[in-house]
Amino acid sequence: MPEYAVPERIVPSSAPRVGETQADYRERMTLLQAEALERRQKELGEQRSPLNSPADRIRIWERLHQLSLPRSPSHRLISVIAANTGLSLEEVRVEQRARATAKATAPAG
């Protein structure tokens, strides 16, 4: 039997449920929005947390913004990533070099 990946987050339906009153629907939507905001705030906090390594903070930034770390050390996003993650420009560039090295030494396949 094949294994299926479970989504990281299960997004509840925003459509009204059968038999749900408008007041209940509004209350449920308010709760869902509050939960989404709380998740976002937690992720933003983790993105800057000194408890996370620079590589982890950058991965969190990439996930939140759905962008990859640029390869060019002079790309204008490098300063944005540094500011958003609480890292120095050099720490971001170290991660760039580490990724480039890892990619260069990875077996082709």
PyMOL commands that set and color helices and strands:
alter all, ss='L'
color gray80, all
select helices_A, chain A and resi 22-48+54-65+77-85+89-105
alter helices_A, ss='H'
color red, helices_A
deselect
rebuild
show_as cartoon
